[in-house]
Amino acid sequence: MCSMVIAKLSHSHHSLESEKPVNLLWTGGWDSTFRLMQLLLVEKVAVQPYYIIDYRRESIGMEFKSMRYLRKKITETYPETRKLLLPTIHSELESINPDKQITESYLKITTYRHLGDQYDWLTRFCKQHNIGKIEIAIEKFLDHNELSIFPYLYNPDDYPTFKKPDYYDIVKPELDFLFGYFKIPLKDTTKPMMLQYAREKGWMNEIMDKTWFCYRPTRLNLPCGLCKPCEQVMDIRFGWRIPLHRRGLYYLRKWKRRIF
């Protein structure tokens, strides 16, 4: 695991004189790395990556390793990105201050529907460090049900499969409040769309195919094939990202679920 841990946030002073860097939550995963490549190579803007160190995550070591590798590979392959890709700002989860208003808003949402706890502490992190907007890489899903956040944040009529639940008007203002700290640039982009685009741009070999996603890496630092992100990878036919024998475990468990 990476030994460099910064307990308290320390802002980088590196930036382009002519343009303010784009704040991006970067984990070394597929979605956030795709957005990083877009910003650096298509939009050609400076990027300030942020990474929140959560010691509860079994994948933290692989995420650090992936980000170190990807930074080196991107800047070597595309030298023009060396001045654009700023040093990542790390902050420990434990260093994020409590905020009663934000947490109460989050808890009110979870009374009615699921929402990952990262949206509580990420919002508190942004408020604490006065980060007006930070990009988070949440991709478009083909099926938007009542648990999707996009119909709450944008026009619900744009999501034909979405049906407003009874609690819609209660939850919407709370989601608007929490997500007011974020930008979601990939809301209209699916993973297959990213794959096609990355292939066209030549970003796949040794960059996008080296991003990390598994929550519980094996002892050999391979995707487990059984955690939630691995299941999602398999469900969208991205199984080529998981070793064959681990894919077998996924299908075996799926078969057992159907039987029992």
Backbone bond lengths (Angstrom), bond angles and torsions (degrees), N, CA, C in turn:
res aa  C-N    CA-C-N  psi(-1)  N-CA   C-N-CA  omega(-1)  CA-C   N-CA-C  phi
1 M - - - 1.456 - - 1.512 109.80 -
2 C 1.283 116.10 149.90 1.452 120.43 -179.79 1.524 109.46 -62.35
3 S 1.332 116.84 134.14 1.452 120.84 -177.53 1.519 112.22 -87.02
4 M 1.326 117.25 -12.25 1.457 120.35 -177.15 1.516 110.27 -82.22
5 V 1.306 116.28 108.40 1.449 121.35 178.72 1.517 108.00 -127.57
6 I 1.301 116.86 127.46 1.452 121.75 178.16 1.513 107.26 -107.67
7 A 1.312 117.20 111.05 1.462 121.24 -174.63 1.516 111.75 -67.43
8 K 1.315 117.17 -38.12 1.449 121.07 -179.75 1.508 110.06 -116.25
9 L 1.308 115.24 147.42 1.460 120.71 -178.63 1.519 110.28 -63.35
10 S 1.341 115.56 131.56 1.457 120.04 174.22 1.507 107.64 -129.96
11 H 1.308 117.54 116.50 1.455 121.75 -173.65 1.517 111.11 -74.52
12 S 1.334 115.49 140.53 1.457 120.66 175.54 1.523 109.73 -77.39
13 H 1.337 116.12 143.66 1.461 120.68 178.01 1.527 111.20 -96.56
14 H 1.347 116.53 1.69 1.455 119.78 -179.55 1.517 109.38 -83.50
15 S 1.313 117.06 129.74 1.466 121.67 175.51 1.512 108.64 -166.12
16 L 1.310 115.02 158.11 1.453 118.75 175.82 1.522 108.89 -72.79
17 E 1.306 116.82 138.58 1.455 120.72 -178.51 1.523 111.27 -65.01
18 S 1.333 115.64 -31.21 1.462 119.31 -173.01 1.522 113.64 -92.00
19 E 1.339 117.79 -9.30 1.458 118.35 -172.59 1.521 110.35 -152.85
20 K 1.312 115.99 136.68 1.450 120.90 178.59 1.528 109.78 -76.56
21 P 1.333 118.73 134.33 1.473 119.97 -179.02 1.522 112.64 -62.91
22 V 1.318 115.15 151.69 1.462 121.61 174.17 1.519 107.87 -85.20
23 N 1.317 117.18 126.77 1.466 121.43 176.53 1.525 108.96 -79.34
24 L 1.329 116.05 129.78 1.473 120.66 -176.69 1.517 109.86 -137.89
25 L 1.325 116.32 127.23 1.456 120.51 171.57 1.529 107.25 -77.52
26 W 1.337 116.34 111.94 1.473 121.22 -174.19 1.519 109.38 -119.74
27 T 1.325 115.79 127.34 1.461 121.10 -178.19 1.522 113.09 -117.10
28 G 1.337 116.77 -3.50 1.458 119.39 -172.80 1.517 112.22 84.77
29 G 1.338 116.55 7.24 1.458 120.90 178.77 1.517 112.22 -86.67
30 W 1.315 115.97 175.17 1.462 122.81 -175.90 1.524 112.12 -59.57
31 D 1.327 117.07 -54.27 1.465 121.10 -173.39 1.527 111.98 -65.67
32 S 1.327 116.94 -49.50 1.469 119.27 -177.16 1.529 111.61 -68.75
33 T 1.345 117.48 -31.53 1.467 119.59 177.39 1.521 110.71 -72.32
34 F 1.325 116.92 -37.11 1.462 120.00 175.77 1.522 110.02 -60.57
35 R 1.321 116.57 -44.72 1.461 119.67 178.84 1.526 110.75 -65.00
36 L 1.313 117.00 -37.98 1.466 120.84 176.61 1.525 110.81 -58.66
37 M 1.327 116.60 -44.23 1.469 121.18 179.91 1.521 110.48 -65.03
38 Q 1.323 117.02 -40.61 1.464 120.10 177.05 1.526 111.50 -58.52
39 L 1.318 115.66 -48.45 1.457 120.50 -177.90 1.521 111.95 -63.25
40 L 1.327 116.52 -44.14 1.462 120.73 -175.78 1.523 112.80 -73.53
41 L 1.338 117.25 -43.05 1.466 120.81 -168.33 1.525 114.32 -104.51
42 V 1.326 117.48 -23.86 1.464 120.10 -179.91 1.534 109.89 -101.74
43 E 1.326 115.40 -53.32 1.467 118.85 179.85 1.526 112.17 -82.89
44 K 1.353 115.87 -18.95 1.474 122.18 175.76 1.529 112.43 54.94
45 V 1.329 114.83 49.00 1.461 120.60 178.53 1.526 109.87 -119.20
46 A 1.323 115.44 158.24 1.459 120.71 176.80 1.529 109.70 -71.29
47 V 1.311 115.72 144.09 1.459 121.50 -177.92 1.528 109.65 -125.07
48 Q 1.325 115.27 130.28 1.460 121.30 173.16 1.522 108.49 -105.80
49 P 1.353 117.03 100.65 1.463 119.22 179.31 1.532 111.45 -77.26
50 Y 1.320 114.67 147.12 1.463 122.66 174.08 1.522 108.44 -124.91
51 Y 1.312 115.50 144.12 1.477 120.05 175.71 1.519 108.30 -140.46
52 I 1.325 116.45 125.00 1.460 122.00 178.27 1.529 108.13 -94.26
53 I 1.317 116.72 123.31 1.461 122.00 -177.38 1.522 109.35 -85.10
54 D 1.318 115.39 111.17 1.466 122.28 -179.79 1.524 107.37 -114.35
55 Y 1.340 116.93 104.11 1.458 121.03 -175.16 1.521 113.08 -69.65
56 R 1.318 117.49 -8.72 1.460 120.07 177.39 1.524 111.73 -75.14
57 R 1.325 116.55 -19.04 1.464 120.85 -175.15 1.525 110.62 -81.44
58 E 1.317 116.59 121.49 1.465 120.79 177.52 1.525 111.79 -65.61
59 S 1.326 116.21 -19.88 1.467 120.90 -175.97 1.523 113.04 -90.74
60 I 1.334 118.54 3.66 1.460 120.49 -172.62 1.527 112.00 -59.17
61 G 1.341 117.07 -39.50 1.455 120.10 179.70 1.516 112.29 -62.69
62 M 1.328 116.84 -43.12 1.459 121.17 179.36 1.518 111.38 -68.62
63 E 1.320 117.02 -33.48 1.461 119.40 178.15 1.527 110.94 -66.50
64 F 1.325 116.86 -43.87 1.461 120.16 175.43 1.529 110.86 -60.12
65 K 1.324 115.61 -46.05 1.462 120.48 -179.07 1.522 110.98 -61.17
66 S 1.326 116.89 -43.39 1.465 121.61 179.95 1.521 111.31 -63.83
67 M 1.330 116.44 -43.82 1.459 119.21 -178.69 1.521 111.80 -66.20
68 R 1.331 117.63 -38.54 1.468 120.41 177.19 1.526 110.10 -62.26
69 Y 1.336 114.92 -47.15 1.468 119.45 -179.79 1.519 111.31 -63.15
70 L 1.335 116.93 -47.42 1.461 120.66 -176.16 1.525 111.71 -63.99
71 R 1.304 117.14 -41.31 1.470 119.91 177.65 1.528 110.20 -59.02
72 K 1.318 116.88 -46.18 1.460 121.14 -179.25 1.525 111.07 -64.15
73 K 1.340 116.20 -44.48 1.461 120.83 -177.24 1.526 111.25 -67.06
74 I 1.331 116.99 -43.09 1.464 120.63 -178.19 1.520 110.68 -64.06
75 T 1.330 116.94 -47.40 1.464 119.87 -176.41 1.525 112.13 -71.43
76 E 1.323 117.96 -27.48 1.469 120.14 175.99 1.527 110.82 -76.06
77 T 1.343 116.14 -40.13 1.467 120.18 -178.29 1.526 111.27 -74.15
78 Y 1.321 115.53 -36.01 1.466 121.17 -178.85 1.531 108.42 -125.51
79 P 1.339 117.85 82.71 1.475 120.97 -175.27 1.525 114.27 -55.64
80 E 1.323 117.00 -24.66 1.459 119.64 -179.05 1.530 112.12 -67.62
81 T 1.329 117.11 -13.11 1.466 120.07 -178.94 1.535 112.47 -86.60
82 R 1.318 117.34 -7.54 1.474 119.53 -175.35 1.517 112.58 -61.18
83 K 1.327 116.90 -35.42 1.460 120.38 179.15 1.527 111.73 -86.78
84 L 1.321 115.92 -16.75 1.463 119.99 -176.82 1.528 113.04 -89.48
85 L 1.346 116.41 -33.23 1.463 120.49 -177.41 1.525 108.91 -89.95
86 L 1.310 116.44 101.74 1.456 122.29 -175.98 1.528 111.35 -78.36
87 P 1.331 117.29 158.48 1.471 119.98 177.50 1.524 111.30 -57.32
88 T 1.325 115.76 136.12 1.460 120.20 -178.85 1.525 110.64 -65.86
89 I 1.328 115.70 135.59 1.467 121.74 173.86 1.525 107.73 -91.46
90 H 1.330 115.84 119.55 1.460 121.44 179.04 1.519 109.84 -103.46
91 S 1.306 115.60 143.16 1.462 120.56 174.29 1.521 108.44 -145.30
92 E 1.319 116.64 136.32 1.455 120.81 179.41 1.530 110.57 -76.39
93 L 1.305 115.15 142.71 1.468 120.74 178.98 1.525 111.27 -56.12
94 E 1.336 115.57 -38.52 1.462 120.34 -177.61 1.527 112.70 -66.94
95 S 1.333 117.26 -17.78 1.467 119.59 -178.19 1.530 112.77 -86.70
96 I 1.339 117.39 -3.34 1.467 120.73 -179.74 1.523 109.49 -80.32
97 N 1.305 115.18 126.83 1.467 120.78 -176.46 1.525 111.83 -70.30
98 P 1.332 116.59 148.53 1.475 119.15 172.74 1.522 110.30 -68.84
99 D 1.312 115.79 153.01 1.459 121.46 175.99 1.526 107.17 -146.48
100 K 1.302 115.91 110.99 1.462 121.45 -173.36 1.519 112.45 -60.24
101 Q 1.328 117.25 -44.31 1.466 120.91 -176.97 1.529 111.06 -62.82
102 I 1.324 116.53 -45.56 1.464 120.46 -178.44 1.522 110.93 -66.17
103 T 1.321 117.28 -45.98 1.463 120.06 -177.85 1.525 111.61 -67.44
104 E 1.312 117.51 -37.51 1.469 119.53 176.65 1.519 111.31 -64.27
105 S 1.331 116.28 -37.95 1.466 120.33 177.07 1.518 110.16 -64.43
106 Y 1.330 116.26 -43.57 1.461 120.90 178.58 1.527 110.85 -62.04
107 L 1.324 116.81 -45.87 1.466 120.56 -178.33 1.524 111.66 -65.64
108 K 1.310 116.92 -33.78 1.470 120.03 177.23 1.521 110.13 -63.09
109 I 1.342 116.66 -40.59 1.467 120.98 177.53 1.520 110.41 -62.11
110 T 1.338 116.41 -47.35 1.469 120.54 -174.70 1.527 112.27 -71.13
111 T 1.315 117.39 -11.14 1.465 120.03 172.35 1.530 110.37 -65.82
112 Y 1.335 115.80 -29.13 1.466 121.07 -175.29 1.530 113.73 -108.71
113 R 1.338 117.96 -27.56 1.460 120.20 -174.47 1.511 109.15 -157.21
114 H 1.323 115.51 163.87 1.466 120.18 179.63 1.528 110.87 -76.89
115 L 1.327 115.38 141.00 1.452 122.52 171.57 1.519 106.70 -153.40
116 G 1.341 116.34 125.47 1.457 120.94 -177.59 1.519 112.26 -55.25
117 D 1.342 116.65 142.22 1.460 119.75 -176.71 1.526 113.05 -66.83
118 Q 1.349 117.05 -11.95 1.468 119.06 178.18 1.527 111.91 -63.05
119 Y 1.321 116.88 -25.34 1.461 118.90 -178.50 1.529 111.77 -76.52
120 D 1.308 116.61 -18.77 1.457 120.20 170.33 1.528 110.00 -72.89
121 W 1.344 116.73 -58.20 1.470 118.16 -174.35 1.525 113.60 -75.15
122 L 1.326 118.83 -25.87 1.464 119.42 174.49 1.532 111.23 -67.61
123 T 1.332 116.44 -39.75 1.461 119.81 177.41 1.526 110.33 -65.03
124 R 1.335 116.06 -42.14 1.464 119.76 177.68 1.530 111.23 -63.90
125 F 1.330 116.61 -37.59 1.465 121.59 177.77 1.531 110.53 -61.87
126 C 1.320 116.68 -46.88 1.470 120.72 -179.21 1.524 111.24 -62.89
127 K 1.325 116.29 -43.17 1.465 119.91 179.89 1.523 110.71 -65.44
128 Q 1.338 116.31 -43.64 1.460 121.32 -177.63 1.524 112.23 -60.05
129 H 1.336 116.11 -38.81 1.461 120.93 -175.07 1.528 112.42 -105.52
130 N 1.341 114.84 14.00 1.465 120.60 173.54 1.531 112.07 55.46
131 I 1.325 115.43 44.05 1.462 121.36 175.76 1.525 106.78 -94.09
132 G 1.306 116.71 103.84 1.457 120.93 -174.07 1.509 113.55 -59.25
133 K 1.313 116.92 -45.72 1.464 122.36 179.21 1.523 108.80 -144.55
134 I 1.312 116.40 135.56 1.451 121.18 173.46 1.522 107.71 -130.29
135 E 1.317 117.26 136.18 1.459 120.37 -179.97 1.520 109.92 -77.94
136 I 1.319 115.89 132.57 1.458 121.68 172.78 1.531 107.31 -120.95
137 A 1.316 115.11 136.99 1.467 120.18 -172.91 1.530 110.03 -92.78
138 I 1.331 115.97 86.79 1.465 121.90 173.28 1.518 106.65 -109.71
139 E 1.326 115.70 119.97 1.461 119.09 -174.51 1.521 111.97 -87.14
140 K 1.314 115.54 167.57 1.460 122.52 178.49 1.526 109.85 -77.55
141 F 1.321 116.42 135.28 1.454 121.81 173.69 1.521 108.77 -102.94
142 L 1.307 115.59 145.63 1.461 119.91 -177.06 1.522 111.65 -68.62
143 D 1.336 116.92 -29.71 1.465 120.20 -178.88 1.522 108.48 -115.29
144 H 1.315 117.66 116.03 1.462 122.19 179.27 1.532 108.88 -105.38
145 N 1.355 115.18 103.30 1.456 119.03 177.16 1.520 109.66 -99.28
146 E 1.324 116.67 -165.60 1.464 119.11 -174.83 1.524 113.16 -67.66
147 L 1.350 117.97 -15.11 1.455 120.84 179.93 1.529 112.84 -91.01
148 S 1.302 117.34 -5.49 1.464 120.18 176.70 1.524 109.30 -73.02
149 I 1.328 117.13 140.72 1.468 119.66 -179.27 1.523 112.42 -84.93
150 F 1.346 117.79 -23.84 1.460 119.80 -172.60 1.529 114.18 -61.44
151 P 1.326 119.68 -42.77 1.479 118.00 179.18 1.530 113.25 -64.54
152 Y 1.324 117.27 -17.90 1.465 120.75 176.09 1.528 110.54 -82.02
153 L 1.329 116.01 -36.90 1.464 120.75 -174.90 1.520 112.37 -86.01
154 Y 1.334 116.39 -24.94 1.469 120.73 -177.72 1.529 108.63 -125.58
155 N 1.294 117.23 -169.92 1.464 120.88 -177.84 1.532 110.80 -67.44
156 P 1.330 118.83 114.70 1.472 120.02 -177.78 1.523 113.03 -62.39
157 D 1.331 117.46 -23.07 1.469 120.36 180.00 1.531 111.71 -68.90
158 D 1.323 117.31 -15.85 1.464 121.22 178.96 1.526 112.18 -80.20
159 Y 1.337 116.93 -1.92 1.462 121.47 -177.49 1.528 108.50 -123.17
160 P 1.320 117.08 89.24 1.478 121.87 -171.55 1.524 114.52 -58.64
161 T 1.344 117.93 -30.80 1.462 119.55 -177.17 1.529 112.74 -85.15
162 F 1.319 116.51 -2.22 1.466 120.67 -177.49 1.530 111.00 -87.18
163 K 1.311 115.40 132.33 1.463 121.23 175.74 1.524 108.03 -119.89
164 K 1.314 115.72 123.58 1.458 119.82 -177.31 1.530 110.89 -61.77
165 P 1.326 116.53 122.93 1.474 118.39 174.48 1.525 110.29 -77.15
166 D 1.320 116.71 170.29 1.462 121.44 -178.75 1.526 111.72 -62.59
167 Y 1.320 116.18 -28.60 1.464 120.08 -176.14 1.530 112.96 -90.94
168 Y 1.316 118.61 9.34 1.469 122.20 -175.29 1.534 112.03 -53.66
169 D 1.321 117.34 -51.16 1.470 121.19 -175.46 1.529 112.21 -68.95
170 I 1.319 117.95 -19.55 1.467 121.48 177.24 1.523 110.39 -80.67
171 V 1.324 115.22 -42.08 1.464 120.90 -173.52 1.527 112.46 -81.22
172 K 1.327 117.25 -34.14 1.465 120.38 -173.74 1.527 114.80 -53.43
173 P 1.351 119.63 -51.20 1.468 118.32 -178.59 1.530 113.03 -62.51
174 E 1.329 116.81 -31.26 1.464 120.07 179.01 1.531 110.81 -70.16
175 L 1.337 116.56 -40.76 1.461 120.33 176.56 1.528 111.12 -67.00
176 D 1.334 116.18 -39.47 1.471 119.89 176.18 1.522 110.94 -58.87
177 F 1.327 115.88 -39.96 1.465 121.06 179.86 1.522 111.00 -65.53
178 L 1.333 117.19 -52.15 1.466 120.18 -177.96 1.521 111.70 -62.59
179 F 1.316 116.30 -46.66 1.460 120.07 -174.54 1.523 112.45 -82.29
180 G 1.316 116.89 0.62 1.454 119.98 173.84 1.514 112.63 -65.46
181 Y 1.332 116.81 -15.31 1.465 121.54 178.88 1.528 112.06 -89.47
182 F 1.328 117.40 -5.16 1.464 120.94 -172.56 1.525 112.76 -120.42
183 K 1.330 114.10 157.83 1.458 122.30 165.48 1.525 106.88 -116.60
184 I 1.339 116.19 142.57 1.470 120.57 -178.06 1.530 107.92 -122.64
185 P 1.319 118.82 80.16 1.465 121.83 -172.88 1.519 114.62 -69.81
186 L 1.342 118.30 -18.32 1.465 120.62 -176.70 1.529 112.32 -102.36
187 K 1.321 116.88 20.12 1.467 119.78 -175.44 1.526 112.96 -63.95
188 D 1.324 117.59 -21.17 1.469 121.32 178.96 1.525 112.28 -108.25
189 T 1.330 116.99 16.72 1.466 121.86 -174.53 1.520 110.37 -124.59
190 T 1.325 117.14 124.82 1.457 121.74 176.77 1.525 110.05 -92.24
191 K 1.328 116.56 165.69 1.465 120.39 177.64 1.531 112.08 -61.52
192 P 1.348 119.06 -42.85 1.472 117.94 175.74 1.528 112.70 -59.78
193 M 1.336 117.59 -35.79 1.464 120.38 176.65 1.536 110.67 -64.89
194 M 1.329 115.94 -40.47 1.466 119.71 177.22 1.525 110.77 -63.44
195 L 1.330 116.30 -41.03 1.462 120.58 179.98 1.525 111.10 -60.45
196 Q 1.316 116.44 -47.30 1.465 120.50 179.59 1.524 111.13 -61.14
197 Y 1.318 115.64 -44.49 1.465 120.81 -178.46 1.527 110.46 -65.58
198 A 1.329 116.69 -43.11 1.472 120.74 -179.38 1.525 110.83 -63.88
199 R 1.317 116.55 -37.50 1.472 119.61 177.54 1.520 110.63 -65.46
200 E 1.321 116.26 -43.09 1.467 120.10 179.46 1.524 111.61 -62.45
201 K 1.321 116.51 -35.18 1.463 121.50 -177.81 1.526 113.05 -86.48
202 G 1.322 116.49 -9.31 1.462 119.73 -178.96 1.517 113.43 78.38
203 W 1.342 116.71 27.43 1.459 120.56 -177.76 1.527 113.37 -93.79
204 M 1.329 118.12 -4.66 1.453 119.60 -171.66 1.528 113.25 -72.08
205 N 1.339 116.97 -59.63 1.455 120.86 -172.34 1.519 112.35 -62.21
206 E 1.323 114.83 119.83 1.464 123.37 175.03 1.532 114.15 70.50
207 I 1.331 117.94 4.93 1.468 118.96 174.28 1.532 108.78 -125.05
208 M 1.328 117.35 -79.98 1.462 119.13 -177.62 1.527 112.24 -61.71
209 D 1.325 117.01 -34.34 1.464 118.68 -179.93 1.530 112.74 -77.15
210 K 1.328 117.55 -0.62 1.457 121.66 177.07 1.530 112.20 -107.95
211 T 1.329 116.35 5.93 1.464 119.23 177.82 1.529 109.49 -71.48
212 W 1.324 116.32 160.26 1.464 120.59 -174.99 1.529 110.99 -113.76
213 F 1.334 116.71 151.39 1.464 120.06 -177.01 1.518 113.46 -146.75
214 C 1.316 119.04 -25.25 1.468 122.56 -172.03 1.531 111.77 -72.64
215 Y 1.334 116.34 138.32 1.464 121.64 178.46 1.533 112.46 -81.82
216 R 1.330 117.14 -25.63 1.468 119.75 -175.34 1.525 110.20 -130.81
217 P 1.324 118.32 74.96 1.470 120.80 -179.04 1.526 111.48 -60.93
218 T 1.323 115.28 148.31 1.466 120.71 179.24 1.529 110.09 -75.06
219 R 1.326 116.37 176.24 1.464 121.10 178.70 1.521 111.84 -62.71
220 L 1.322 115.87 -23.03 1.466 120.93 177.98 1.524 111.64 -92.84
221 N 1.328 115.80 11.72 1.471 121.70 -179.69 1.526 112.36 59.91
222 L 1.333 114.88 42.98 1.458 122.09 176.20 1.524 108.61 -113.37
223 P 1.339 117.84 155.10 1.476 120.50 174.99 1.520 110.78 -60.02
224 C 1.336 116.86 139.31 1.463 120.65 -174.40 1.521 113.14 -74.85
225 G 1.348 117.02 -29.41 1.457 120.56 -178.65 1.521 114.04 84.25
226 L 1.336 117.48 -3.50 1.461 120.49 -173.67 1.523 114.48 -121.72
227 C 1.332 118.51 -20.11 1.466 119.91 -178.48 1.525 109.70 -74.13
228 K 1.338 116.19 172.60 1.457 120.62 -176.74 1.529 112.99 -59.37
229 P 1.354 119.92 -48.08 1.472 119.26 177.92 1.527 112.48 -60.96
230 C 1.327 117.73 -37.02 1.463 119.87 177.87 1.526 110.69 -65.40
231 E 1.330 116.61 -40.86 1.464 120.21 176.66 1.523 110.88 -60.39
232 Q 1.326 116.18 -42.96 1.459 120.23 179.59 1.522 111.05 -63.46
233 V 1.325 117.02 -39.79 1.460 121.92 177.60 1.526 110.15 -60.90
234 M 1.323 116.55 -43.37 1.456 120.35 178.86 1.528 111.68 -67.92
235 D 1.321 116.48 -40.56 1.468 120.83 -176.19 1.532 112.28 -65.09
236 I 1.334 117.58 -29.63 1.463 119.78 179.69 1.536 111.91 -96.42
237 R 1.326 115.29 14.29 1.470 122.44 176.36 1.537 112.52 66.25
238 F 1.310 114.44 36.90 1.459 120.82 171.86 1.528 109.74 -104.93
239 G 1.309 115.62 28.53 1.456 120.68 -176.27 1.515 114.50 -60.08
240 W 1.317 117.88 -19.60 1.458 121.07 177.98 1.528 111.46 -61.63
241 R 1.329 117.14 -12.29 1.467 121.01 179.03 1.531 112.10 -83.50
242 I 1.318 116.38 -8.52 1.470 121.38 -176.32 1.532 108.82 -117.56
243 P 1.349 118.39 135.91 1.478 120.75 178.98 1.522 111.37 -56.22
244 L 1.312 115.63 148.68 1.464 121.89 -174.06 1.523 112.66 -54.85
245 H 1.340 118.08 -44.87 1.470 119.59 -176.51 1.527 111.68 -68.55
246 R 1.346 117.62 -28.34 1.449 119.67 177.12 1.534 110.80 -77.72
247 R 1.325 116.37 -29.16 1.462 119.88 173.78 1.520 109.96 -63.80
248 G 1.328 115.25 -36.07 1.461 120.29 178.19 1.519 111.54 -59.90
249 L 1.330 117.50 -38.58 1.458 121.21 178.06 1.525 111.02 -65.22
250 Y 1.334 115.54 -38.13 1.465 120.36 178.06 1.531 110.19 -60.82
251 Y 1.345 116.81 -48.57 1.467 120.41 -178.61 1.526 111.25 -67.08
252 L 1.346 116.83 -35.23 1.461 119.87 178.47 1.521 110.75 -64.12
253 R 1.323 116.68 -44.81 1.461 119.01 179.58 1.519 110.92 -66.82
254 K 1.325 117.14 -37.84 1.468 120.34 178.58 1.519 110.21 -63.61
255 W 1.329 117.24 -38.99 1.460 121.57 178.42 1.520 110.06 -65.56
256 K 1.344 117.54 -42.17 1.450 120.92 -179.72 1.527 111.38 -63.98
257 R 1.317 116.37 -38.10 1.460 120.53 179.01 1.510 111.10 -63.00
258 R 1.324 115.80 -38.95 1.470 119.44 -179.70 1.519 111.04 -68.54
259 I 1.318 116.45 -36.41 1.467 120.98 -177.32 1.525 110.97 -75.85
260 F 1.341 115.77 -45.39 1.462 119.26 -170.62 1.516 114.00 -104.79
